[in-house]
């Protein structure tokens, strides 16, 4: 768990309803970093739809349909029997997309971090330092986004 991110999220009141735009933008930013790990075309499409929504190129009903579909896509990912953890990275990235499109930014960030570390190999999960770079980026990104929103 990214405790620094949790603290910052509390400081900026990320869970409040008024912060939904920030949650969507932050979740999108986190998942964009693991896009290359996505295997399901529907997950890639969902991420693209979230991006389009954030840019004003699609409407809320379209995003709502994607949210519903991603719940099924995330639950149905086949996972991995391999020892290299590559499919585990894809599962985590898919769950990250689901959480990002539904506005659960902290969960999206957590799954994106797991996807990143799984991509190194399952062995890396046992090393807390393997998460350090991604966790630091997440805190920096949320801080920057929150500051920009406060100035707007």
Protein Blocks (a to p, Z undefined) as FASTA:
>chain_A
ZZklmmmmmmnommpmklmmmmmmmmmmmmmmmmmmpmblklmmmmmmmmmmmnopacfk
lmmmmmmmmmmmmmmpgbjabfnlmmmmmmmmmmmmmmmmnopaklmmmmmmmmmmmmno
mklmmmmklmmmmmmmmmmmmmmmmmmmmmZZ
